[in-house]
């Protein structure tokens, strides 16, 4: 998919909503929280696997970091 890299290529990013710089690991943990799933431990096998999967699918995407997110 040509759009697979768009989301992945924009992290790390500055989150305006909480005035913090977030990496992909924090972003994935926040996705779990927003879905009301138990938040995985930082650096868990599941979030590392998701990050690697997203990175592989983003192959060739142009990085646009650091980005600003709301």
PDB file of N, CA, C, O and CB in Angstrom:
ATOM      1  N   UNK A   1       0.824  -1.189   0.000  1.00  0.00           N
ATOM      2  CA  UNK A   1       0.000   0.000   0.000  1.00  0.00           C
ATOM      3  C   UNK A   1       0.867   1.250   0.000  1.00  0.00           C
ATOM      4  O   UNK A   1       1.764   1.364   0.835  1.00  0.00           O
ATOM      5  CB  UNK A   1      -0.937  -0.001   1.201  1.00  0.00           C
ATOM      6  N   UNK A   2       0.633   2.172  -0.891  1.00  0.00           N
ATOM      7  CA  UNK A   2       1.450   3.380  -0.933  1.00  0.00           C
ATOM      8  C   UNK A   2       1.336   4.235   0.321  1.00  0.00           C
ATOM      9  O   UNK A   2       2.284   4.946   0.655  1.00  0.00           O
ATOM     10  CB  UNK A   2       1.072   4.199  -2.122  1.00  0.00           C
ATOM     11  N   UNK A   3       0.207   4.190   1.029  1.00  0.00           N
ATOM     12  CA  UNK A   3       0.020   5.029   2.209  1.00  0.00           C
ATOM     13  C   UNK A   3       0.495   4.423   3.509  1.00  0.00           C
ATOM     14  O   UNK A   3       0.380   5.056   4.559  1.00  0.00           O
ATOM     15  CB  UNK A   3      -1.396   5.364   2.344  1.00  0.00           C
ATOM     16  N   UNK A   4       1.030   3.205   3.467  1.00  0.00           N
ATOM     17  CA  UNK A   4       1.443   2.535   4.701  1.00  0.00           C
ATOM     18  C   UNK A   4       2.512   3.295   5.475  1.00  0.00           C
ATOM     19  O   UNK A   4       2.543   3.229   6.704  1.00  0.00           O
ATOM     20  CB  UNK A   4       1.948   1.161   4.382  1.00  0.00           C
ATOM     21  N   UNK A   5       3.368   4.000   4.795  1.00  0.00           N
ATOM     22  CA  UNK A   5       4.464   4.673   5.472  1.00  0.00           C
ATOM     23  C   UNK A   5       4.127   6.022   6.050  1.00  0.00           C
ATOM     24  O   UNK A   5       4.917   6.572   6.817  1.00  0.00           O
ATOM     25  CB  UNK A   5       5.573   4.827   4.550  1.00  0.00           C
ATOM     26  N   UNK A   6       2.978   6.577   5.708  1.00  0.00           N
ATOM     27  CA  UNK A   6       2.652   7.941   6.125  1.00  0.00           C
ATOM     28  C   UNK A   6       2.624   8.075   7.644  1.00  0.00           C
ATOM     29  O   UNK A   6       3.257   8.978   8.192  1.00  0.00           O
ATOM     30  CB  UNK A   6       1.306   8.362   5.544  1.00  0.00           C
ATOM     31  N   UNK A   7       1.908   7.201   8.327  1.00  0.00           N
ATOM     32  CA  UNK A   7       1.829   7.281   9.782  1.00  0.00           C
ATOM     33  C   UNK A   7       3.137   6.945  10.461  1.00  0.00           C
ATOM     34  O   UNK A   7       3.524   7.595  11.432  1.00  0.00           O
ATOM     35  CB  UNK A   7       0.761   6.367  10.286  1.00  0.00           C
ATOM     36  N   UNK A   8       3.811   5.945   9.964  1.00  0.00           N
ATOM     37  CA  UNK A   8       5.059   5.512  10.587  1.00  0.00           C
ATOM     38  C   UNK A   8       6.165   6.555  10.427  1.00  0.00           C
ATOM     39  O   UNK A   8       6.963   6.758  11.342  1.00  0.00           O
ATOM     40  CB  UNK A   8       5.508   4.184   9.990  1.00  0.00           C
ATOM     41  N   UNK A   9       6.214   7.209   9.283  1.00  0.00           N
ATOM     42  CA  UNK A   9       7.304   8.138   8.980  1.00  0.00           C
ATOM     43  C   UNK A   9       7.220   9.440   9.760  1.00  0.00           C
ATOM     44  O   UNK A   9       8.169  10.224   9.740  1.00  0.00           O
ATOM     45  CB  UNK A   9       7.316   8.443   7.513  1.00  0.00           C
ATOM     46  N   UNK A  10       6.108   9.693  10.448  1.00  0.00           N
ATOM     47  CA  UNK A  10       5.931  10.949  11.173  1.00  0.00           C
ATOM     48  C   UNK A  10       6.258  10.844  12.664  1.00  0.00           C
ATOM     49  O   UNK A  10       5.976  11.773  13.421  1.00  0.00           O
ATOM     50  CB  UNK A  10       4.518  11.427  11.007  1.00  0.00           C
ATOM     51  N   UNK A  11       6.837   9.745  13.089  1.00  0.00           N
ATOM     52  CA  UNK A  11       7.217   9.585  14.500  1.00  0.00           C
ATOM     53  C   UNK A  11       8.703   9.373  14.606  1.00  0.00           C
ATOM     54  O   UNK A  11       9.230   8.641  13.769  1.00  0.00           O
ATOM     55  CB  UNK A  11       6.464   8.411  15.152  1.00  0.00           C
ATOM     56  N   UNK A  12       9.433   9.930  15.538  1.00  0.00           N
ATOM     57  CA  UNK A  12       8.949  10.630  16.716  1.00  0.00           C
ATOM     58  C   UNK A  12       8.321  11.977  16.361  1.00  0.00           C
ATOM     59  O   UNK A  12       8.618  12.576  15.327  1.00  0.00           O
ATOM     60  CB  UNK A  12      10.084  10.831  17.702  1.00  0.00           C
ATOM     61  N   UNK A  13       7.448  12.426  17.253  1.00  0.00           N
ATOM     62  CA  UNK A  13       6.741  13.677  17.034  1.00  0.00           C
ATOM     63  C   UNK A  13       6.518  14.397  18.358  1.00  0.00           C
ATOM     64  O   UNK A  13       6.473  13.781  19.423  1.00  0.00           O
ATOM     65  CB  UNK A  13       5.404  13.426  16.328  1.00  0.00           C
ATOM     66  N   UNK A  14       6.378  15.716  18.262  1.00  0.00           N
ATOM     67  CA  UNK A  14       6.048  16.520  19.434  1.00  0.00           C
ATOM     68  C   UNK A  14       4.539  16.533  19.583  1.00  0.00           C
ATOM     69  O   UNK A  14       3.833  16.971  18.676  1.00  0.00           O
ATOM     70  CB  UNK A  14       6.615  17.971  19.313  1.00  0.00           C
ATOM     71  N   UNK A  15       4.030  16.056  20.720  1.00  0.00           N
ATOM     72  CA  UNK A  15       2.589  16.025  20.977  1.00  0.00           C
ATOM     73  C   UNK A  15       2.190  17.323  21.671  1.00  0.00           C
ATOM     74  O   UNK A  15       2.523  17.539  22.837  1.00  0.00           O
ATOM     75  CB  UNK A  15       2.193  14.781  21.847  1.00  0.00           C
ATOM     76  N   UNK A  16       1.482  18.178  20.956  1.00  0.00           N
ATOM     77  CA  UNK A  16       1.052  19.460  21.507  1.00  0.00           C
ATOM     78  C   UNK A  16       0.101  19.243  22.679  1.00  0.00           C
ATOM     79  O   UNK A  16       0.147  19.994  23.654  1.00  0.00           O
ATOM     80  CB  UNK A  16       0.376  20.318  20.420  1.00  0.00           C
ATOM     81  N   UNK A  17      -0.755  18.233  22.601  1.00  0.00           N
ATOM     82  CA  UNK A  17      -1.767  17.996  23.633  1.00  0.00           C
ATOM     83  C   UNK A  17      -1.170  17.747  25.018  1.00  0.00           C
ATOM     84  O   UNK A  17      -1.811  18.045  26.026  1.00  0.00           O
ATOM     85  CB  UNK A  17      -2.624  16.820  23.242  1.00  0.00           C
ATOM     86  N   UNK A  18       0.032  17.210  25.080  1.00  0.00           N
ATOM     87  CA  UNK A  18       0.650  16.983  26.389  1.00  0.00           C
ATOM     88  C   UNK A  18       2.068  17.543  26.477  1.00  0.00           C
ATOM     89  O   UNK A  18       2.794  17.259  27.429  1.00  0.00           O
ATOM     90  CB  UNK A  18       0.675  15.501  26.695  1.00  0.00           C
ATOM     91  N   UNK A  19       2.454  18.331  25.494  1.00  0.00           N
ATOM     92  CA  UNK A  19       3.753  19.018  25.490  1.00  0.00           C
ATOM     93  C   UNK A  19       4.923  18.060  25.709  1.00  0.00           C
ATOM     94  O   UNK A  19       5.818  18.334  26.509  1.00  0.00           O
ATOM     95  CB  UNK A  19       3.772  20.096  26.562  1.00  0.00           C
ATOM     96  N   UNK A  20       4.908  16.935  24.992  1.00  0.00           N
ATOM     97  CA  UNK A  20       5.975  15.948  25.107  1.00  0.00           C
ATOM     98  C   UNK A  20       6.395  15.451  23.734  1.00  0.00           C
ATOM     99  O   UNK A  20       5.614  15.457  22.783  1.00  0.00           O
ATOM    100  CB  UNK A  20       5.531  14.773  25.982  1.00  0.00           C
ATOM    101  N   UNK A  21       7.648  15.023  23.657  1.00  0.00           N
ATOM    102  CA  UNK A  21       8.150  14.368  22.458  1.00  0.00           C
ATOM    103  C   UNK A  21       7.888  12.878  22.613  1.00  0.00           C
ATOM    104  O   UNK A  21       8.319  12.269  23.593  1.00  0.00           O
ATOM    105  CB  UNK A  21       9.677  14.664  22.229  1.00  0.00           C
ATOM    106  N   UNK A  22       7.185  12.290  21.655  1.00  0.00           N
ATOM    107  CA  UNK A  22       6.831  10.875  21.718  1.00  0.00           C
ATOM    108  C   UNK A  22       7.476  10.113  20.588  1.00  0.00           C
ATOM    109  O   UNK A  22       7.537  10.589  19.454  1.00  0.00           O
ATOM    110  CB  UNK A  22       5.322  10.693  21.676  1.00  0.00           C
ATOM    111  N   UNK A  23       7.957   8.927  20.902  1.00  0.00           N
ATOM    112  CA  UNK A  23       8.429   8.000  19.884  1.00  0.00           C
ATOM    113  C   UNK A  23       7.309   7.038  19.513  1.00  0.00           C
ATOM    114  O   UNK A  23       6.211   7.116  20.063  1.00  0.00           O
ATOM    115  CB  UNK A  23       9.673   7.227  20.376  1.00  0.00           C
ATOM    116  N   UNK A  24       7.585   6.142  18.591  1.00  0.00           N
ATOM    117  CA  UNK A  24       6.574   5.182  18.153  1.00  0.00           C
ATOM    118  C   UNK A  24       6.123   4.284  19.308  1.00  0.00           C
ATOM    119  O   UNK A  24       4.953   3.908  19.374  1.00  0.00           O
ATOM    120  CB  UNK A  24       7.119   4.327  17.003  1.00  0.00           C
ATOM    121  N   UNK A  25       7.038   3.937  20.217  1.00  0.00           N
ATOM    122  CA  UNK A  25       6.670   3.082  21.353  1.00  0.00           C
ATOM    123  C   UNK A  25       5.583   3.737  22.204  1.00  0.00           C
ATOM    124  O   UNK A  25       4.607   3.083  22.573  1.00  0.00           O
ATOM    125  CB  UNK A  25       7.907   2.779  22.220  1.00  0.00           C
ATOM    126  N   UNK A  26       5.746   5.026  22.518  1.00  0.00           N
ATOM    127  CA  UNK A  26       4.718   5.731  23.284  1.00  0.00           C
ATOM    128  C   UNK A  26       3.407   5.800  22.500  1.00  0.00           C
ATOM    129  O   UNK A  26       2.326   5.663  23.072  1.00  0.00           O
ATOM    130  CB  UNK A  26       5.195   7.149  23.646  1.00  0.00           C
ATOM    131  N   UNK A  27       3.513   6.010  21.207  1.00  0.00           N
ATOM    132  CA  UNK A  27       2.314   6.103  20.365  1.00  0.00           C
ATOM    133  C   UNK A  27       1.542   4.785  20.369  1.00  0.00           C
ATOM    134  O   UNK A  27       0.316   4.783  20.484  1.00  0.00           O
ATOM    135  CB  UNK A  27       2.696   6.487  18.921  1.00  0.00           C
ATOM    136  N   UNK A  28       2.248   3.676  20.245  1.00  0.00           N
ATOM    137  CA  UNK A  28       1.580   2.376  20.266  1.00  0.00           C
ATOM    138  C   UNK A  28       0.922   2.109  21.623  1.00  0.00           C
ATOM    139  O   UNK A  28      -0.198   1.602  21.684  1.00  0.00           O
ATOM    140  CB  UNK A  28       2.580   1.262  19.939  1.00  0.00           C
ATOM    141  N   UNK A  29       1.619   2.451  22.705  1.00  0.00           N
ATOM    142  CA  UNK A  29       1.025   2.274  24.031  1.00  0.00           C
ATOM    143  C   UNK A  29      -0.235   3.119  24.176  1.00  0.00           C
ATOM    144  O   UNK A  29      -1.201   2.683  24.801  1.00  0.00           O
ATOM    145  CB  UNK A  29       2.037   2.641  25.128  1.00  0.00           C
ATOM    146  N   UNK A  30      -0.237   4.323  23.606  1.00  0.00           N
ATOM    147  CA  UNK A  30      -1.414   5.187  23.677  1.00  0.00           C
ATOM    148  C   UNK A  30      -2.572   4.602  22.870  1.00  0.00           C
ATOM    149  O   UNK A  30      -3.732   4.765  23.248  1.00  0.00           O
ATOM    150  CB  UNK A  30      -1.074   6.597  23.170  1.00  0.00           C
ATOM    151  N   UNK A  31      -2.270   3.932  21.775  1.00  0.00           N
ATOM    152  CA  UNK A  31      -3.326   3.264  20.995  1.00  0.00           C
ATOM    153  C   UNK A  31      -4.015   2.196  21.839  1.00  0.00           C
ATOM    154  O   UNK A  31      -5.240   2.076  21.814  1.00  0.00           O
ATOM    155  CB  UNK A  31      -2.739   2.630  19.707  1.00  0.00           C
ATOM    156  N   UNK A  32      -3.232   1.426  22.583  1.00  0.00           N
ATOM    157  CA  UNK A  32      -3.823   0.429  23.476  1.00  0.00           C
ATOM    158  C   UNK A  32      -4.729   1.115  24.499  1.00  0.00           C
ATOM    159  O   UNK A  32      -5.850   0.669  24.745  1.00  0.00           O
ATOM    160  CB  UNK A  32      -2.717  -0.389  24.193  1.00  0.00           C
ATOM    161  N   UNK A  33      -4.235   2.201  25.091  1.00  0.00           N
ATOM    162  CA  UNK A  33      -5.004   2.923  26.112  1.00  0.00           C
ATOM    163  C   UNK A  33      -6.312   3.446  25.542  1.00  0.00           C
ATOM    164  O   UNK A  33      -7.360   3.323  26.176  1.00  0.00           O
ATOM    165  CB  UNK A  33      -4.182   4.084  26.684  1.00  0.00           C
ATOM    166  N   UNK A  34      -6.259   4.033  24.343  1.00  0.00           N
ATOM    167  CA  UNK A  34      -7.459   4.601  23.732  1.00  0.00           C
ATOM    168  C   UNK A  34      -8.507   3.530  23.428  1.00  0.00           C
ATOM    169  O   UNK A  34      -9.703   3.820  23.415  1.00  0.00           O
ATOM    170  CB  UNK A  34      -7.092   5.342  22.455  1.00  0.00           C
ATOM    171  N   UNK A  35      -8.073   2.320  23.189  1.00  0.00           N
ATOM    172  CA  UNK A  35      -9.006   1.219  22.922  1.00  0.00           C
ATOM    173  C   UNK A  35      -9.447   0.517  24.208  1.00  0.00           C
ATOM    174  O   UNK A  35     -10.191  -0.463  24.179  1.00  0.00           O
ATOM    175  CB  UNK A  35      -8.362   0.205  21.976  1.00  0.00           C
ATOM    176  N   UNK A  36      -8.967   1.045  25.333  1.00  0.00           N
ATOM    177  CA  UNK A  36      -9.272   0.496  26.652  1.00  0.00           C
ATOM    178  C   UNK A  36      -8.764  -0.942  26.843  1.00  0.00           C
ATOM    179  O   UNK A  36      -9.332  -1.730  27.599  1.00  0.00           O
ATOM    180  CB  UNK A  36     -10.765   0.536  26.879  1.00  0.00           C
ATOM    181  N   UNK A  37      -7.685  -1.247  26.137  1.00  0.00           N
ATOM    182  CA  UNK A  37      -6.996  -2.515  26.351  1.00  0.00           C
ATOM    183  C   UNK A  37      -5.971  -2.307  27.459  1.00  0.00           C
ATOM    184  O   UNK A  37      -5.548  -1.174  27.693  1.00  0.00           O
ATOM    185  CB  UNK A  37      -6.314  -3.032  25.032  1.00  0.00           C
ATOM    186  N   UNK A  38      -5.566  -3.357  28.138  1.00  0.00           N
ATOM    187  CA  UNK A  38      -4.488  -3.208  29.122  1.00  0.00           C
ATOM    188  C   UNK A  38      -3.230  -2.690  28.417  1.00  0.00           C
ATOM    189  O   UNK A  38      -2.824  -3.215  27.380  1.00  0.00           O
ATOM    190  CB  UNK A  38      -4.197  -4.568  29.846  1.00  0.00           C
ATOM    191  N   UNK A  39      -2.629  -1.664  28.992  1.00  0.00           N
ATOM    192  CA  UNK A  39      -1.442  -1.079  28.364  1.00  0.00           C
ATOM    193  C   UNK A  39      -0.259  -2.027  28.523  1.00  0.00           C
ATOM    194  O   UNK A  39       0.048  -2.460  29.633  1.00  0.00           O
ATOM    195  CB  UNK A  39      -1.114   0.307  28.980  1.00  0.00           C
ATOM    196  N   UNK A  40       0.409  -2.351  27.410  1.00  0.00           N
ATOM    197  CA  UNK A  40       1.568  -3.249  27.503  1.00  0.00           C
ATOM    198  C   UNK A  40       2.750  -2.545  28.166  1.00  0.00           C
ATOM    199  O   UNK A  40       2.818  -1.316  28.203  1.00  0.00           O
ATOM    200  CB  UNK A  40       1.974  -3.756  26.104  1.00  0.00           C
ATOM    201  N   UNK A  41       3.659  -3.331  28.679  1.00  0.00           N
ATOM    202  CA  UNK A  41       4.880  -2.758  29.245  1.00  0.00           C
ATOM    203  C   UNK A  41       5.678  -2.096  28.134  1.00  0.00           C
ATOM    204  O   UNK A  41       5.660  -2.544  26.988  1.00  0.00           O
ATOM    205  CB  UNK A  41       5.732  -3.845  29.962  1.00  0.00           C
ATOM    206  N   UNK A  42       6.377  -1.026  28.486  1.00  0.00           N
ATOM    207  CA  UNK A  42       7.208  -0.326  27.518  1.00  0.00           C
ATOM    208  C   UNK A  42       8.261  -1.292  26.982  1.00  0.00           C
ATOM    209  O   UNK A  42       8.981  -1.923  27.755  1.00  0.00           O
ATOM    210  CB  UNK A  42       7.876   0.928  28.155  1.00  0.00           C
ATOM    211  N   UNK A  43       8.347  -1.406  25.666  1.00  0.00           N
ATOM    212  CA  UNK A  43       9.313  -2.302  25.039  1.00  0.00           C
ATOM    213  C   UNK A  43       8.885  -3.758  25.042  1.00  0.00           C
ATOM    214  O   UNK A  43       9.721  -4.651  24.904  1.00  0.00           O
ATOM    215  CB  UNK A  43      10.626  -2.179  25.724  1.00  0.00           C
ATOM    216  N   UNK A  44       7.585  -4.008  25.198  1.00  0.00           N
ATOM    217  CA  UNK A  44       7.099  -5.391  25.209  1.00  0.00           C
ATOM    218  C   UNK A  44       7.276  -6.032  23.834  1.00  0.00           C
ATOM    219  O   UNK A  44       7.427  -5.341  22.827  1.00  0.00           O
ATOM    220  CB  UNK A  44       5.614  -5.442  25.635  1.00  0.00           C
ATOM    221  N   UNK A  45       7.255  -7.351  23.812  1.00  0.00           N
ATOM    222  CA  UNK A  45       7.384  -8.076  22.542  1.00  0.00           C
ATOM    223  C   UNK A  45       6.296  -7.661  21.551  1.00  0.00           C
ATOM    224  O   UNK A  45       6.558  -7.529  20.355  1.00  0.00           O
ATOM    225  CB  UNK A  45       7.320  -9.592  22.785  1.00  0.00           C
ATOM    226  N   UNK A  46       5.065  -7.455  22.056  1.00  0.00           N
ATOM    227  CA  UNK A  46       3.943  -7.100  21.174  1.00  0.00           C
ATOM    228  C   UNK A  46       4.160  -5.744  20.505  1.00  0.00           C
ATOM    229  O   UNK A  46       3.945  -5.610  19.300  1.00  0.00           O
ATOM    230  CB  UNK A  46       2.630  -7.081  21.967  1.00  0.00           C
ATOM    231  N   UNK A  47       4.584  -4.737  21.274  1.00  0.00           N
ATOM    232  CA  UNK A  47       4.757  -3.407  20.675  1.00  0.00           C
ATOM    233  C   UNK A  47       5.993  -3.354  19.784  1.00  0.00           C
ATOM    234  O   UNK A  47       6.005  -2.631  18.787  1.00  0.00           O
ATOM    235  CB  UNK A  47       4.857  -2.339  21.768  1.00  0.00           C
ATOM    236  N   UNK A  48       7.020  -4.100  20.128  1.00  0.00           N
ATOM    237  CA  UNK A  48       8.198  -4.155  19.253  1.00  0.00           C
ATOM    238  C   UNK A  48       7.820  -4.816  17.932  1.00  0.00           C
ATOM    239  O   UNK A  48       8.209  -4.344  16.864  1.00  0.00           O
ATOM    240  CB  UNK A  48       9.366  -4.928  19.937  1.00  0.00           C
ATOM    241  N   UNK A  49       7.057  -5.916  18.007  1.00  0.00           N
ATOM    242  CA  UNK A  49       6.618  -6.596  16.782  1.00  0.00           C
ATOM    243  C   UNK A  49       5.746  -5.680  15.924  1.00  0.00           C
ATOM    244  O   UNK A  49       5.898  -5.653  14.702  1.00  0.00           O
ATOM    245  CB  UNK A  49       5.847  -7.880  17.131  1.00  0.00           C
ATOM    246  N   UNK A  50       4.837  -4.932  16.547  1.00  0.00           N
ATOM    247  CA  UNK A  50       4.003  -3.987  15.793  1.00  0.00           C
ATOM    248  C   UNK A  50       4.849  -2.909  15.125  1.00  0.00           C
ATOM    249  O   UNK A  50       4.626  -2.566  13.964  1.00  0.00           O
ATOM    250  CB  UNK A  50       2.965  -3.338  16.717  1.00  0.00           C
ATOM    251  N   UNK A  51       5.821  -2.377  15.865  1.00  0.00           N
ATOM    252  CA  UNK A  51       6.700  -1.353  15.307  1.00  0.00           C
ATOM    253  C   UNK A  51       7.515  -1.865  14.133  1.00  0.00           C
ATOM    254  O   UNK A  51       7.669  -1.167  13.131  1.00  0.00           O
ATOM    255  CB  UNK A  51       7.626  -0.831  16.374  1.00  0.00           C
ATOM    256  N   UNK A  52       8.036  -3.076  14.251  1.00  0.00           N
ATOM    257  CA  UNK A  52       8.805  -3.677  13.153  1.00  0.00           C
ATOM    258  C   UNK A  52       7.902  -3.912  11.948  1.00  0.00           C
ATOM    259  O   UNK A  52       8.289  -3.627  10.815  1.00  0.00           O
ATOM    260  CB  UNK A  52       9.459  -5.008  13.603  1.00  0.00           C
ATOM    261  N   UNK A  53       6.700  -4.432  12.189  1.00  0.00           N
ATOM    262  CA  UNK A  53       5.738  -4.668  11.109  1.00  0.00           C
ATOM    263  C   UNK A  53       5.422  -3.359  10.377  1.00  0.00           C
ATOM    264  O   UNK A  53       5.410  -3.312   9.147  1.00  0.00           O
ATOM    265  CB  UNK A  53       4.439  -5.299  11.667  1.00  0.00           C
ATOM    266  N   UNK A  54       5.168  -2.305  11.147  1.00  0.00           N
ATOM    267  CA  UNK A  54       4.867  -1.008  10.533  1.00  0.00           C
ATOM    268  C   UNK A  54       6.071  -0.477   9.763  1.00  0.00           C
ATOM    269  O   UNK A  54       5.919   0.089   8.680  1.00  0.00           O
ATOM    270  CB  UNK A  54       4.438   0.006  11.604  1.00  0.00           C
ATOM    271  N   UNK A  55       7.260  -0.658  10.319  1.00  0.00           N
ATOM    272  CA  UNK A  55       8.462  -0.200   9.641  1.00  0.00           C
ATOM    273  C   UNK A  55       8.713  -0.920   8.335  1.00  0.00           C
ATOM    274  O   UNK A  55       9.096  -0.299   7.343  1.00  0.00           O
ATOM    275  CB  UNK A  55       9.643  -0.366  10.533  1.00  0.00           C
ATOM    276  N   UNK A  56       8.499  -2.228   8.324  1.00  0.00           N
ATOM    277  CA  UNK A  56       8.676  -3.008   7.095  1.00  0.00           C
ATOM    278  C   UNK A  56       7.678  -2.553   6.040  1.00  0.00           C
ATOM    279  O   UNK A  56       8.036  -2.406   4.871  1.00  0.00           O
ATOM    280  CB  UNK A  56       8.512  -4.521   7.375  1.00  0.00           C
ATOM    281  N   UNK A  57       6.432  -2.330   6.439  1.00  0.00           N
ATOM    282  CA  UNK A  57       5.413  -1.886   5.487  1.00  0.00           C
ATOM    283  C   UNK A  57       5.611  -0.440   5.053  1.00  0.00           C
ATOM    284  O   UNK A  57       5.064  -0.020   4.033  1.00  0.00           O
ATOM    285  CB  UNK A  57       4.038  -2.049   6.091  1.00  0.00           C
ATOM    286  N   UNK A  58       6.386   0.326   5.815  1.00  0.00           N
ATOM    287  CA  UNK A  58       6.654   1.718   5.468  1.00  0.00           C
ATOM    288  C   UNK A  58       7.888   1.852   4.583  1.00  0.00           C
ATOM    289  O   UNK A  58       8.289   2.965   4.245  1.00  0.00           O
ATOM    290  CB  UNK A  58       6.830   2.547   6.728  1.00  0.00           C
ATOM    291  N   UNK A  59       8.487   0.738   4.211  1.00  0.00           N
ATOM    292  CA  UNK A  59       9.722   0.751   3.428  1.00  0.00           C
ATOM    293  C   UNK A  59       9.585   1.692   2.235  1.00  0.00           C
ATOM    294  O   UNK A  59       8.646   1.590   1.445  1.00  0.00           O
ATOM    295  CB  UNK A  59      10.077  -0.671   2.951  1.00  0.00           C
ATOM    296  N   UNK A  60      10.534   2.602   2.125  1.00  0.00           N
ATOM    297  CA  UNK A  60      10.538   3.550   1.019  1.00  0.00           C
ATOM    298  C   UNK A  60       9.830   4.853   1.329  1.00  0.00           C
ATOM    299  O   UNK A  60       9.904   5.794   0.539  1.00  0.00           O
ATOM    300  CB  UNK A  60       9.911   2.928  -0.171  1.00  0.00           C
ATOM    301  N   UNK A  61       9.140   4.932   2.469  1.00  0.00           N
ATOM    302  CA  UNK A  61       8.445   6.174   2.830  1.00  0.00           C
ATOM    303  C   UNK A  61       9.465   7.218   3.270  1.00  0.00           C
ATOM    304  O   UNK A  61      10.451   6.898   3.935  1.00  0.00           O
ATOM    305  CB  UNK A  61       7.400   5.921   3.957  1.00  0.00           C
ATOM    306  N   UNK A  62       9.221   8.436   2.901  1.00  0.00           N
ATOM    307  CA  UNK A  62      10.111   9.529   3.272  1.00  0.00           C
ATOM    308  C   UNK A  62       9.820   9.958   4.708  1.00  0.00           C
ATOM    309  O   UNK A  62       8.676  10.244   5.059  1.00  0.00           O
ATOM    310  CB  UNK A  62       9.952  10.726   2.298  1.00  0.00           C
ATOM    311  N   UNK A  63      10.860  10.001   5.528  1.00  0.00           N
ATOM    312  CA  UNK A  63      10.703  10.415   6.917  1.00  0.00           C
ATOM    313  C   UNK A  63      10.387  11.906   6.985  1.00  0.00           C
ATOM    314  O   UNK A  63      10.986  12.707   6.267  1.00  0.00           O
ATOM    315  CB  UNK A  63      11.974  10.094   7.729  1.00  0.00           C
ATOM    316  N   UNK A  64       9.452  12.270   7.842  1.00  0.00           N
ATOM    317  CA  UNK A  64       9.083  13.680   8.007  1.00  0.00           C
ATOM    318  C   UNK A  64       9.216  14.078   9.476  1.00  0.00           C
ATOM    319  O   UNK A  64       8.373  14.800  10.008  1.00  0.00           O
ATOM    320  CB  UNK A  64       7.633  13.938   7.500  1.00  0.00           C
ATOM    321  N   UNK A  65      10.272  13.606  10.121  1.00  0.00           N
ATOM    322  CA  UNK A  65      10.480  13.903  11.534  1.00  0.00           C
ATOM    323  C   UNK A  65      11.473  15.038  11.707  1.00  0.00           C
ATOM    324  O   UNK A  65      12.294  15.264  10.818  1.00  0.00           O
ATOM    325  CB  UNK A  65      10.967  12.661  12.278  1.00  0.00           C
ATOM    326  N   UNK A  66      11.428  15.750  12.804  1.00  0.00           N
ATOM    327  CA  UNK A  66      10.392  15.642  13.821  1.00  0.00           C
ATOM    328  C   UNK A  66       9.099  16.287  13.335  1.00  0.00           C
ATOM    329  O   UNK A  66       9.125  17.301  12.637  1.00  0.00           O
ATOM    330  CB  UNK A  66      10.855  16.293  15.133  1.00  0.00           C
ATOM    331  N   UNK A  67       7.993  15.704  13.700  1.00  0.00           N
ATOM    332  CA  UNK A  67       6.682  16.204  13.297  1.00  0.00           C
ATOM    333  C   UNK A  67       5.983  16.815  14.508  1.00  0.00           C
ATOM    334  O   UNK A  67       6.423  16.644  15.645  1.00  0.00           O
ATOM    335  CB  UNK A  67       5.818  15.068  12.676  1.00  0.00           C
ATOM    336  N   UNK A  68       4.909  17.517  14.254  1.00  0.00           N
ATOM    337  CA  UNK A  68       4.088  18.083  15.326  1.00  0.00           C
ATOM    338  C   UNK A  68       2.701  17.465  15.217  1.00  0.00           C
ATOM    339  O   UNK A  68       2.076  17.494  14.156  1.00  0.00           O
ATOM    340  CB  UNK A  68       4.021  19.657  15.240  1.00  0.00           C
ATOM    341  N   UNK A  69       2.232  16.911  16.318  1.00  0.00           N
ATOM    342  CA  UNK A  69       0.905  16.288  16.377  1.00  0.00           C
ATOM    343  C   UNK A  69       0.064  17.020  17.405  1.00  0.00           C
ATOM    344  O   UNK A  69       0.596  17.575  18.367  1.00  0.00           O
ATOM    345  CB  UNK A  69       1.005  14.771  16.726  1.00  0.00           C
ATOM    346  N   UNK A  70      -1.250  17.025  17.204  1.00  0.00           N
ATOM    347  CA  UNK A  70      -2.114  17.706  18.175  1.00  0.00           C
ATOM    348  C   UNK A  70      -2.327  16.890  19.415  1.00  0.00           C
ATOM    349  O   UNK A  70      -3.030  17.325  20.327  1.00  0.00           O
ATOM    350  CB  UNK A  70      -3.444  18.030  17.560  1.00  0.00           C
TER     351      UNK A  70
END
